Amino acid sequence: MKEGIHPKYYDLFATCVCGNKVALGSTKEQIRVEICSSCHPYYTGQQKIIDTEGRVDRFVKRYKKLEQVSG
């Protein structure tokens, strides 16, 4: 391998919003995620809506407008 061309490799913990931490390696110093296997609806069986930047509200508003126009 050539010297000086590869990025630094870190051993770190990826942190989820729910507080779960997973050990892994990356070229980034820290990793934060919104959803992981301990809080994902597929694995937990519970529905959980994470509204990022009002996306759910905007969708509901558009859907209501569409219903009024078509029906």
mmCIF file of the N, C-alpha and C atoms, coordinates in Angstrom:
data_MODEL
# 
_entry.id   MODEL 
# 
loop_
_atom_site.group_PDB 
_atom_site.id 
_atom_site.type_symbol 
_atom_site.label_atom_id 
_atom_site.label_alt_id 
_atom_site.label_comp_id 
_atom_site.label_asym_id 
_atom_site.label_entity_id 
_atom_site.label_seq_id 
_atom_site.pdbx_PDB_ins_code 
_atom_site.Cartn_x 
_atom_site.Cartn_y 
_atom_site.Cartn_z 
_atom_site.occupancy 
_atom_site.B_iso_or_equiv 
_atom_site.pdbx_formal_charge 
_atom_site.auth_seq_id 
_atom_site.auth_comp_id 
_atom_site.auth_asym_id 
_atom_site.auth_atom_id 
_atom_site.pdbx_PDB_model_num 
ATOM 1   N N  . MET A 1 1  ? 0.832   -1.186 0.000  1.00 0.00 ? 1  MET A N  1 
ATOM 2   C CA . MET A 1 1  ? 0.000   0.000  0.000  1.00 0.00 ? 1  MET A CA 1 
ATOM 3   C C  . MET A 1 1  ? 0.874   1.245  0.000  1.00 0.00 ? 1  MET A C  1 
ATOM 4   N N  . LYS A 1 2  ? 0.414   2.264  -0.706 1.00 0.00 ? 2  LYS A N  1 
ATOM 5   C CA . LYS A 1 2  ? 1.134   3.532  -0.713 1.00 0.00 ? 2  LYS A CA 1 
ATOM 6   C C  . LYS A 1 2  ? 0.913   4.254  0.603  1.00 0.00 ? 2  LYS A C  1 
ATOM 7   N N  . GLU A 1 3  ? 1.912   4.941  1.046  1.00 0.00 ? 3  GLU A N  1 
ATOM 8   C CA . GLU A 1 3  ? 1.823   5.707  2.282  1.00 0.00 ? 3  GLU A CA 1 
ATOM 9   C C  . GLU A 1 3  ? 1.204   7.079  2.000  1.00 0.00 ? 3  GLU A C  1 
ATOM 10  N N  . GLY A 1 4  ? 0.385   7.561  2.939  1.00 0.00 ? 4  GLY A N  1 
ATOM 11  C CA . GLY A 1 4  ? -0.131  8.916  2.878  1.00 0.00 ? 4  GLY A CA 1 
ATOM 12  C C  . GLY A 1 4  ? -1.345  9.143  1.990  1.00 0.00 ? 4  GLY A C  1 
ATOM 13  N N  . ILE A 1 5  ? -1.914  8.106  1.357  1.00 0.00 ? 5  ILE A N  1 
ATOM 14  C CA . ILE A 1 5  ? -3.077  8.334  0.500  1.00 0.00 ? 5  ILE A CA 1 
ATOM 15  C C  . ILE A 1 5  ? -4.366  7.808  1.112  1.00 0.00 ? 5  ILE A C  1 
ATOM 16  N N  . HIS A 1 6  ? -4.276  7.044  2.176  1.00 0.00 ? 6  HIS A N  1 
ATOM 17  C CA . HIS A 1 6  ? -5.462  6.448  2.783  1.00 0.00 ? 6  HIS A CA 1 
ATOM 18  C C  . HIS A 1 6  ? -5.962  7.312  3.940  1.00 0.00 ? 6  HIS A C  1 
ATOM 19  N N  . PRO A 1 7  ? -7.295  7.427  4.085  1.00 0.00 ? 7  PRO A N  1 
ATOM 20  C CA . PRO A 1 7  ? -7.842  8.230  5.184  1.00 0.00 ? 7  PRO A CA 1 
ATOM 21  C C  . PRO A 1 7  ? -7.632  7.529  6.529  1.00 0.00 ? 7  PRO A C  1 
ATOM 22  N N  . LYS A 1 8  ? -7.664  8.303  7.601  1.00 0.00 ? 8  LYS A N  1 
ATOM 23  C CA . LYS A 1 8  ? -7.526  7.752  8.936  1.00 0.00 ? 8  LYS A CA 1 
ATOM 24  C C  . LYS A 1 8  ? -8.764  6.924  9.257  1.00 0.00 ? 8  LYS A C  1 
ATOM 25  N N  . TYR A 1 9  ? -8.572  5.771  9.883  1.00 0.00 ? 9  TYR A N  1 
ATOM 26  C CA . TYR A 1 9  ? -9.647  4.843  10.221 1.00 0.00 ? 9  TYR A CA 1 
ATOM 27  C C  . TYR A 1 9  ? -9.891  4.903  11.722 1.00 0.00 ? 9  TYR A C  1 
ATOM 28  N N  . TYR A 1 10 ? -11.152 5.105  12.114 1.00 0.00 ? 10 TYR A N  1 
ATOM 29  C CA . TYR A 1 10 ? -11.514 5.242  13.521 1.00 0.00 ? 10 TYR A CA 1 
ATOM 30  C C  . TYR A 1 10 ? -12.355 4.059  13.985 1.00 0.00 ? 10 TYR A C  1 
ATOM 31  N N  . ASP A 1 11 ? -12.109 3.590  15.207 1.00 0.00 ? 11 ASP A N  1 
ATOM 32  C CA . ASP A 1 11 ? -13.013 2.673  15.895 1.00 0.00 ? 11 ASP A CA 1 
ATOM 33  C C  . ASP A 1 11 ? -13.946 3.550  16.718 1.00 0.00 ? 11 ASP A C  1 
ATOM 34  N N  . LEU A 1 12 ? -15.254 3.425  16.493 1.00 0.00 ? 12 LEU A N  1 
ATOM 35  C CA . LEU A 1 12 ? -16.199 4.343  17.122 1.00 0.00 ? 12 LEU A CA 1 
ATOM 36  C C  . LEU A 1 12 ? -17.502 3.658  17.464 1.00 0.00 ? 12 LEU A C  1 
ATOM 37  N N  . PHE A 1 13 ? -18.380 4.395  18.096 1.00 0.00 ? 13 PHE A N  1 
ATOM 38  C CA . PHE A 1 13 ? -19.728 3.942  18.387 1.00 0.00 ? 13 PHE A CA 1 
ATOM 39  C C  . PHE A 1 13 ? -20.700 4.805  17.600 1.00 0.00 ? 13 PHE A C  1 
ATOM 40  N N  . ALA A 1 14 ? -21.543 4.181  16.772 1.00 0.00 ? 14 ALA A N  1 
ATOM 41  C CA . ALA A 1 14 ? -22.610 4.901  16.078 1.00 0.00 ? 14 ALA A CA 1 
ATOM 42  C C  . ALA A 1 14 ? -23.743 5.064  17.077 1.00 0.00 ? 14 ALA A C  1 
ATOM 43  N N  . THR A 1 15 ? -24.228 6.291  17.245 1.00 0.00 ? 15 THR A N  1 
ATOM 44  C CA . THR A 1 15 ? -25.240 6.596  18.243 1.00 0.00 ? 15 THR A CA 1 
ATOM 45  C C  . THR A 1 15 ? -26.567 6.897  17.564 1.00 0.00 ? 15 THR A C  1 
ATOM 46  N N  . CYS A 1 16 ? -27.636 6.264  18.059 1.00 0.00 ? 16 CYS A N  1 
ATOM 47  C CA . CYS A 1 16 ? -28.985 6.479  17.543 1.00 0.00 ? 16 CYS A CA 1 
ATOM 48  C C  . CYS A 1 16 ? -29.697 7.504  18.416 1.00 0.00 ? 16 CYS A C  1 
ATOM 49  N N  . VAL A 1 17 ? -30.767 8.094  17.885 1.00 0.00 ? 17 VAL A N  1 
ATOM 50  C CA . VAL A 1 17 ? -31.566 9.049  18.628 1.00 0.00 ? 17 VAL A CA 1 
ATOM 51  C C  . VAL A 1 17 ? -32.178 8.400  19.869 1.00 0.00 ? 17 VAL A C  1 
ATOM 52  N N  . CYS A 1 18 ? -32.486 7.107  19.784 1.00 0.00 ? 18 CYS A N  1 
ATOM 53  C CA . CYS A 1 18 ? -33.089 6.401  20.920 1.00 0.00 ? 18 CYS A CA 1 
ATOM 54  C C  . CYS A 1 18 ? -32.079 6.125  22.034 1.00 0.00 ? 18 CYS A C  1 
ATOM 55  N N  . GLY A 1 19 ? -30.785 6.329  21.762 1.00 0.00 ? 19 GLY A N  1 
ATOM 56  C CA . GLY A 1 19 ? -29.761 6.117  22.778 1.00 0.00 ? 19 GLY A CA 1 
ATOM 57  C C  . GLY A 1 19 ? -28.944 4.857  22.579 1.00 0.00 ? 19 GLY A C  1 
ATOM 58  N N  . ASN A 1 20 ? -29.317 4.015  21.643 1.00 0.00 ? 20 ASN A N  1 
ATOM 59  C CA . ASN A 1 20 ? -28.589 2.782  21.369 1.00 0.00 ? 20 ASN A CA 1 
ATOM 60  C C  . ASN A 1 20 ? -27.233 3.106  20.724 1.00 0.00 ? 20 ASN A C  1 
ATOM 61  N N  . LYS A 1 21 ? -26.202 2.353  21.109 1.00 0.00 ? 21 LYS A N  1 
ATOM 62  C CA . LYS A 1 21 ? -24.873 2.547  20.533 1.00 0.00 ? 21 LYS A CA 1 
ATOM 63  C C  . LYS A 1 21 ? -24.399 1.230  19.919 1.00 0.00 ? 21 LYS A C  1 
ATOM 64  N N  . VAL A 1 22 ? -23.774 1.325  18.737 1.00 0.00 ? 22 VAL A N  1 
ATOM 65  C CA . VAL A 1 22 ? -23.260 0.159  18.022 1.00 0.00 ? 22 VAL A CA 1 
ATOM 66  C C  . VAL A 1 22 ? -21.794 0.414  17.702 1.00 0.00 ? 22 VAL A C  1 
ATOM 67  N N  . ALA A 1 23 ? -20.935 -0.535 18.071 1.00 0.00 ? 23 ALA A N  1 
ATOM 68  C CA . ALA A 1 23 ? -19.505 -0.397 17.798 1.00 0.00 ? 23 ALA A CA 1 
ATOM 69  C C  . ALA A 1 23 ? -19.224 -0.756 16.344 1.00 0.00 ? 23 ALA A C  1 
ATOM 70  N N  . LEU A 1 24 ? -18.443 0.099  15.673 1.00 0.00 ? 24 LEU A N  1 
ATOM 71  C CA . LEU A 1 24 ? -18.035 -0.164 14.295 1.00 0.00 ? 24 LEU A CA 1 
ATOM 72  C C  . LEU A 1 24 ? -16.827 0.674  13.945 1.00 0.00 ? 24 LEU A C  1 
ATOM 73  N N  . GLY A 1 25 ? -16.373 0.568  12.727 1.00 0.00 ? 25 GLY A N  1 
ATOM 74  C CA . GLY A 1 25 ? -15.227 1.335  12.255 1.00 0.00 ? 25 GLY A CA 1 
ATOM 75  C C  . GLY A 1 25 ? -15.613 2.165  11.054 1.00 0.00 ? 25 GLY A C  1 
ATOM 76  N N  . SER A 1 26 ? -14.989 3.340  10.926 1.00 0.00 ? 26 SER A N  1 
ATOM 77  C CA . SER A 1 26 ? -15.328 4.243  9.837  1.00 0.00 ? 26 SER A CA 1 
ATOM 78  C C  . SER A 1 26 ? -14.204 5.246  9.624  1.00 0.00 ? 26 SER A C  1 
ATOM 79  N N  . THR A 1 27 ? -14.287 5.968  8.515  1.00 0.00 ? 27 THR A N  1 
ATOM 80  C CA . THR A 1 27 ? -13.345 7.053  8.264  1.00 0.00 ? 27 THR A CA 1 
ATOM 81  C C  . THR A 1 27 ? -13.849 8.362  8.864  1.00 0.00 ? 27 THR A C  1 
ATOM 82  N N  . LYS A 1 28 ? -15.060 8.345  9.417  1.00 0.00 ? 28 LYS A N  1 
ATOM 83  C CA . LYS A 1 28 ? -15.601 9.507  10.122 1.00 0.00 ? 28 LYS A CA 1 
ATOM 84  C C  . LYS A 1 28 ? -15.330 9.357  11.611 1.00 0.00 ? 28 LYS A C  1 
ATOM 85  N N  . GLU A 1 29 ? -15.196 10.470 12.322 1.00 0.00 ? 29 GLU A N  1 
ATOM 86  C CA . GLU A 1 29 ? -14.904 10.412 13.746 1.00 0.00 ? 29 GLU A CA 1 
ATOM 87  C C  . GLU A 1 29 ? -16.112 10.049 14.582 1.00 0.00 ? 29 GLU A C  1 
ATOM 88  N N  . GLN A 1 30 ? -17.321 10.444 14.134 1.00 0.00 ? 30 GLN A N  1 
ATOM 89  C CA . GLN A 1 30 ? -18.537 10.078 14.850 1.00 0.00 ? 30 GLN A CA 1 
ATOM 90  C C  . GLN A 1 30 ? -19.681 9.916  13.858 1.00 0.00 ? 30 GLN A C  1 
ATOM 91  N N  . ILE A 1 31 ? -20.628 9.036  14.208 1.00 0.00 ? 31 ILE A N  1 
ATOM 92  C CA . ILE A 1 31 ? -21.784 8.790  13.360 1.00 0.00 ? 31 ILE A CA 1 
ATOM 93  C C  . ILE A 1 31 ? -23.025 8.837  14.239 1.00 0.00 ? 31 ILE A C  1 
ATOM 94  N N  . ARG A 1 32 ? -24.026 9.624  13.811 1.00 0.00 ? 32 ARG A N  1 
ATOM 95  C CA . ARG A 1 32 ? -25.307 9.690  14.505 1.00 0.00 ? 32 ARG A CA 1 
ATOM 96  C C  . ARG A 1 32 ? -26.387 9.342  13.501 1.00 0.00 ? 32 ARG A C  1 
ATOM 97  N N  . VAL A 1 33 ? -27.317 8.465  13.910 1.00 0.00 ? 33 VAL A N  1 
ATOM 98  C CA . VAL A 1 33 ? -28.396 8.037  13.030 1.00 0.00 ? 33 VAL A CA 1 
ATOM 99  C C  . VAL A 1 33 ? -29.740 8.311  13.685 1.00 0.00 ? 33 VAL A C  1 
ATOM 100 N N  . GLU A 1 34 ? -30.799 8.390  12.864 1.00 0.00 ? 34 GLU A N  1 
ATOM 101 C CA . GLU A 1 34 ? -32.136 8.662  13.375 1.00 0.00 ? 34 GLU A CA 1 
ATOM 102 C C  . GLU A 1 34 ? -32.857 7.383  13.794 1.00 0.00 ? 34 GLU A C  1 
ATOM 103 N N  . ILE A 1 35 ? -32.505 6.278  13.199 1.00 0.00 ? 35 ILE A N  1 
ATOM 104 C CA . ILE A 1 35 ? -33.229 5.038  13.474 1.00 0.00 ? 35 ILE A CA 1 
ATOM 105 C C  . ILE A 1 35 ? -32.260 3.863  13.401 1.00 0.00 ? 35 ILE A C  1 
ATOM 106 N N  . CYS A 1 36 ? -32.434 2.885  14.288 1.00 0.00 ? 36 CYS A N  1 
ATOM 107 C CA . CYS A 1 36 ? -31.547 1.722  14.322 1.00 0.00 ? 36 CYS A CA 1 
ATOM 108 C C  . CYS A 1 36 ? -32.395 0.458  14.486 1.00 0.00 ? 36 CYS A C  1 
ATOM 109 N N  . SER A 1 37 ? -31.764 -0.682 14.608 1.00 0.00 ? 37 SER A N  1 
ATOM 110 C CA . SER A 1 37 ? -32.500 -1.938 14.710 1.00 0.00 ? 37 SER A CA 1 
ATOM 111 C C  . SER A 1 37 ? -33.276 -2.072 16.013 1.00 0.00 ? 37 SER A C  1 
ATOM 112 N N  . SER A 1 38 ? -32.892 -1.336 17.056 1.00 0.00 ? 38 SER A N  1 
ATOM 113 C CA . SER A 1 38 ? -33.629 -1.442 18.316 1.00 0.00 ? 38 SER A CA 1 
ATOM 114 C C  . SER A 1 38 ? -34.850 -0.526 18.365 1.00 0.00 ? 38 SER A C  1 
ATOM 115 N N  . CYS A 1 39 ? -34.984 0.423  17.419 1.00 0.00 ? 39 CYS A N  1 
ATOM 116 C CA . CYS A 1 39 ? -36.168 1.293  17.401 1.00 0.00 ? 39 CYS A CA 1 
ATOM 117 C C  . CYS A 1 39 ? -36.891 1.279  16.052 1.00 0.00 ? 39 CYS A C  1 
ATOM 118 N N  . HIS A 1 40 ? -36.421 0.507  15.080 1.00 0.00 ? 40 HIS A N  1 
ATOM 119 C CA . HIS A 1 40 ? -37.059 0.450  13.755 1.00 0.00 ? 40 HIS A CA 1 
ATOM 120 C C  . HIS A 1 40 ? -38.362 -0.343 13.854 1.00 0.00 ? 40 HIS A C  1 
ATOM 121 N N  . PRO A 1 41 ? -39.445 0.150  13.237 1.00 0.00 ? 41 PRO A N  1 
ATOM 122 C CA . PRO A 1 41 ? -40.748 -0.535 13.325 1.00 0.00 ? 41 PRO A CA 1 
ATOM 123 C C  . PRO A 1 41 ? -40.721 -1.973 12.814 1.00 0.00 ? 41 PRO A C  1 
ATOM 124 N N  . TYR A 1 42 ? -39.910 -2.287 11.846 1.00 0.00 ? 42 TYR A N  1 
ATOM 125 C CA . TYR A 1 42 ? -39.847 -3.648 11.320 1.00 0.00 ? 42 TYR A CA 1 
ATOM 126 C C  . TYR A 1 42 ? -39.383 -4.630 12.392 1.00 0.00 ? 42 TYR A C  1 
ATOM 127 N N  . TYR A 1 43 ? -38.421 -4.217 13.207 1.00 0.00 ? 43 TYR A N  1 
ATOM 128 C CA . TYR A 1 43 ? -37.862 -5.102 14.225 1.00 0.00 ? 43 TYR A CA 1 
ATOM 129 C C  . TYR A 1 43 ? -38.617 -5.046 15.542 1.00 0.00 ? 43 TYR A C  1 
ATOM 130 N N  . THR A 1 44 ? -39.236 -3.912 15.866 1.00 0.00 ? 44 THR A N  1 
ATOM 131 C CA . THR A 1 44 ? -39.928 -3.773 17.146 1.00 0.00 ? 44 THR A CA 1 
ATOM 132 C C  . THR A 1 44 ? -41.406 -4.103 17.066 1.00 0.00 ? 44 THR A C  1 
ATOM 133 N N  . GLY A 1 45 ? -42.002 -3.974 15.882 1.00 0.00 ? 45 GLY A N  1 
ATOM 134 C CA . GLY A 1 45 ? -43.430 -4.231 15.729 1.00 0.00 ? 45 GLY A CA 1 
ATOM 135 C C  . GLY A 1 45 ? -44.283 -3.030 16.121 1.00 0.00 ? 45 GLY A C  1 
ATOM 136 N N  . GLN A 1 46 ? -43.666 -1.906 16.458 1.00 0.00 ? 46 GLN A N  1 
ATOM 137 C CA . GLN A 1 46 ? -44.395 -0.704 16.838 1.00 0.00 ? 46 GLN A CA 1 
ATOM 138 C C  . GLN A 1 46 ? -44.198 0.368  15.771 1.00 0.00 ? 46 GLN A C  1 
ATOM 139 N N  . GLN A 1 47 ? -45.297 1.042  15.410 1.00 0.00 ? 47 GLN A N  1 
ATOM 140 C CA . GLN A 1 47 ? -45.206 2.107  14.424 1.00 0.00 ? 47 GLN A CA 1 
ATOM 141 C C  . GLN A 1 47 ? -44.707 3.371  15.101 1.00 0.00 ? 47 GLN A C  1 
ATOM 142 N N  . LYS A 1 48 ? -43.735 4.036  14.489 1.00 0.00 ? 48 LYS A N  1 
ATOM 143 C CA . LYS A 1 48 ? -43.146 5.245  15.052 1.00 0.00 ? 48 LYS A CA 1 
ATOM 144 C C  . LYS A 1 48 ? -42.857 6.194  13.899 1.00 0.00 ? 48 LYS A C  1 
ATOM 145 N N  . ILE A 1 49 ? -43.451 7.375  13.936 1.00 0.00 ? 49 ILE A N  1 
ATOM 146 C CA . ILE A 1 49 ? -43.246 8.351  12.873 1.00 0.00 ? 49 ILE A CA 1 
ATOM 147 C C  . ILE A 1 49 ? -42.248 9.391  13.366 1.00 0.00 ? 49 ILE A C  1 
ATOM 148 N N  . ILE A 1 50 ? -41.148 9.533  12.646 1.00 0.00 ? 50 ILE A N  1 
ATOM 149 C CA . ILE A 1 50 ? -40.166 10.557 12.963 1.00 0.00 ? 50 ILE A CA 1 
ATOM 150 C C  . ILE A 1 50 ? -40.348 11.666 11.939 1.00 0.00 ? 50 ILE A C  1 
ATOM 151 N N  . ASP A 1 51 ? -40.860 12.795 12.403 1.00 0.00 ? 51 ASP A N  1 
ATOM 152 C CA . ASP A 1 51 ? -41.150 13.907 11.504 1.00 0.00 ? 51 ASP A CA 1 
ATOM 153 C C  . ASP A 1 51 ? -39.917 14.790 11.377 1.00 0.00 ? 51 ASP A C  1 
ATOM 154 N N  . THR A 1 52 ? -39.231 14.659 10.254 1.00 0.00 ? 52 THR A N  1 
ATOM 155 C CA . THR A 1 52 ? -38.052 15.458 9.996  1.00 0.00 ? 52 THR A CA 1 
ATOM 156 C C  . THR A 1 52 ? -38.441 16.652 9.143  1.00 0.00 ? 52 THR A C  1 
ATOM 157 N N  . GLU A 1 53 ? -38.277 17.825 9.689  1.00 0.00 ? 53 GLU A N  1 
ATOM 158 C CA . GLU A 1 53 ? -38.526 19.082 8.985  1.00 0.00 ? 53 GLU A CA 1 
ATOM 159 C C  . GLU A 1 53 ? -39.969 19.214 8.482  1.00 0.00 ? 53 GLU A C  1 
ATOM 160 N N  . GLY A 1 54 ? -40.942 18.655 9.194  1.00 0.00 ? 54 GLY A N  1 
ATOM 161 C CA . GLY A 1 54 ? -42.351 18.821 8.845  1.00 0.00 ? 54 GLY A CA 1 
ATOM 162 C C  . GLY A 1 54 ? -42.796 18.070 7.611  1.00 0.00 ? 54 GLY A C  1 
ATOM 163 N N  . ARG A 1 55 ? -42.094 17.041 7.219  1.00 0.00 ? 55 ARG A N  1 
ATOM 164 C CA . ARG A 1 55 ? -42.442 16.303 5.997  1.00 0.00 ? 55 ARG A CA 1 
ATOM 165 C C  . ARG A 1 55 ? -43.807 15.636 6.095  1.00 0.00 ? 55 ARG A C  1 
ATOM 166 N N  . VAL A 1 56 ? -44.118 15.075 7.257  1.00 0.00 ? 56 VAL A N  1 
ATOM 167 C CA . VAL A 1 56 ? -45.398 14.396 7.425  1.00 0.00 ? 56 VAL A CA 1 
ATOM 168 C C  . VAL A 1 56 ? -46.537 15.409 7.319  1.00 0.00 ? 56 VAL A C  1 
ATOM 169 N N  . ASP A 1 57 ? -46.399 16.558 7.968  1.00 0.00 ? 57 ASP A N  1 
ATOM 170 C CA . ASP A 1 57 ? -47.435 17.594 7.910  1.00 0.00 ? 57 ASP A CA 1 
ATOM 171 C C  . ASP A 1 57 ? -47.649 18.090 6.486  1.00 0.00 ? 57 ASP A C  1 
ATOM 172 N N  . ARG A 1 58 ? -46.560 18.302 5.747  1.00 0.00 ? 58 ARG A N  1 
ATOM 173 C CA . ARG A 1 58 ? -46.697 18.754 4.360  1.00 0.00 ? 58 ARG A CA 1 
ATOM 174 C C  . ARG A 1 58 ? -47.410 17.708 3.509  1.00 0.00 ? 58 ARG A C  1 
ATOM 175 N N  . PHE A 1 59 ? -47.104 16.422 3.735  1.00 0.00 ? 59 PHE A N  1 
ATOM 176 C CA . PHE A 1 59 ? -47.768 15.362 2.983  1.00 0.00 ? 59 PHE A CA 1 
ATOM 177 C C  . PHE A 1 59 ? -49.262 15.346 3.286  1.00 0.00 ? 59 PHE A C  1 
ATOM 178 N N  . VAL A 1 60 ? -49.626 15.459 4.566  1.00 0.00 ? 60 VAL A N  1 
ATOM 179 C CA . VAL A 1 60 ? -51.035 15.437 4.960  1.00 0.00 ? 60 VAL A CA 1 
ATOM 180 C C  . VAL A 1 60 ? -51.779 16.615 4.337  1.00 0.00 ? 60 VAL A C  1 
ATOM 181 N N  . LYS A 1 61 ? -51.165 17.802 4.336  1.00 0.00 ? 61 LYS A N  1 
ATOM 182 C CA . LYS A 1 61 ? -51.803 18.974 3.727  1.00 0.00 ? 61 LYS A CA 1 
ATOM 183 C C  . LYS A 1 61 ? -52.037 18.763 2.238  1.00 0.00 ? 61 LYS A C  1 
ATOM 184 N N  . ARG A 1 62 ? -51.031 18.240 1.525  1.00 0.00 ? 62 ARG A N  1 
ATOM 185 C CA . ARG A 1 62 ? -51.174 17.988 0.087  1.00 0.00 ? 62 ARG A CA 1 
ATOM 186 C C  . ARG A 1 62 ? -52.245 16.940 -0.180 1.00 0.00 ? 62 ARG A C  1 
ATOM 187 N N  . TYR A 1 63 ? -52.286 15.902 0.655  1.00 0.00 ? 63 TYR A N  1 
ATOM 188 C CA . TYR A 1 63 ? -53.252 14.829 0.465  1.00 0.00 ? 63 TYR A CA 1 
ATOM 189 C C  . TYR A 1 63 ? -54.674 15.352 0.672  1.00 0.00 ? 63 TYR A C  1 
ATOM 190 N N  . LYS A 1 64 ? -54.864 16.227 1.662  1.00 0.00 ? 64 LYS A N  1 
ATOM 191 C CA . LYS A 1 64 ? -56.189 16.803 1.899  1.00 0.00 ? 64 LYS A CA 1 
ATOM 192 C C  . LYS A 1 64 ? -56.617 17.680 0.729  1.00 0.00 ? 64 LYS A C  1 
ATOM 193 N N  . LYS A 1 65 ? -55.684 18.464 0.178  1.00 0.00 ? 65 LYS A N  1 
ATOM 194 C CA . LYS A 1 65 ? -55.997 19.279 -0.984 1.00 0.00 ? 65 LYS A CA 1 
ATOM 195 C C  . LYS A 1 65 ? -56.407 18.414 -2.170 1.00 0.00 ? 65 LYS A C  1 
ATOM 196 N N  . LEU A 1 66 ? -55.713 17.321 -2.362 1.00 0.00 ? 66 LEU A N  1 
ATOM 197 C CA . LEU A 1 66 ? -56.011 16.404 -3.463 1.00 0.00 ? 66 LEU A CA 1 
ATOM 198 C C  . LEU A 1 66 ? -57.384 15.789 -3.294 1.00 0.00 ? 66 LEU A C  1 
ATOM 199 N N  . GLU A 1 67 ? -57.748 15.409 -2.055 1.00 0.00 ? 67 GLU A N  1 
ATOM 200 C CA . GLU A 1 67 ? -59.066 14.834 -1.797 1.00 0.00 ? 67 GLU A CA 1 
ATOM 201 C C  . GLU A 1 67 ? -60.175 15.864 -2.092 1.00 0.00 ? 67 GLU A C  1 
ATOM 202 N N  . GLN A 1 68 ? -59.966 17.135 -1.718 1.00 0.00 ? 68 GLN A N  1 
ATOM 203 C CA . GLN A 1 68 ? -60.968 18.171 -1.941 1.00 0.00 ? 68 GLN A CA 1 
ATOM 204 C C  . GLN A 1 68 ? -61.169 18.436 -3.424 1.00 0.00 ? 68 GLN A C  1 
ATOM 205 N N  . VAL A 1 69 ? -60.095 18.416 -4.204 1.00 0.00 ? 69 VAL A N  1 
ATOM 206 C CA . VAL A 1 69 ? -60.167 18.688 -5.624 1.00 0.00 ? 69 VAL A CA 1 
ATOM 207 C C  . VAL A 1 69 ? -60.855 17.538 -6.355 1.00 0.00 ? 69 VAL A C  1 
ATOM 208 N N  . SER A 1 70 ? -60.500 16.299 -6.016 1.00 0.00 ? 70 SER A N  1 
ATOM 209 C CA . SER A 1 70 ? -61.019 15.145 -6.740 1.00 0.00 ? 70 SER A CA 1 
ATOM 210 C C  . SER A 1 70 ? -62.370 14.670 -6.223 1.00 0.00 ? 70 SER A C  1 
ATOM 211 N N  . GLY A 1 71 ? -62.723 15.012 -5.029 1.00 0.00 ? 71 GLY A N  1 
ATOM 212 C CA . GLY A 1 71 ? -63.942 14.422 -4.492 1.00 0.00 ? 71 GLY A CA 1 
ATOM 213 C C  . GLY A 1 71 ? -64.853 15.382 -3.941 1.00 0.00 ? 71 GLY A C  1 
# 
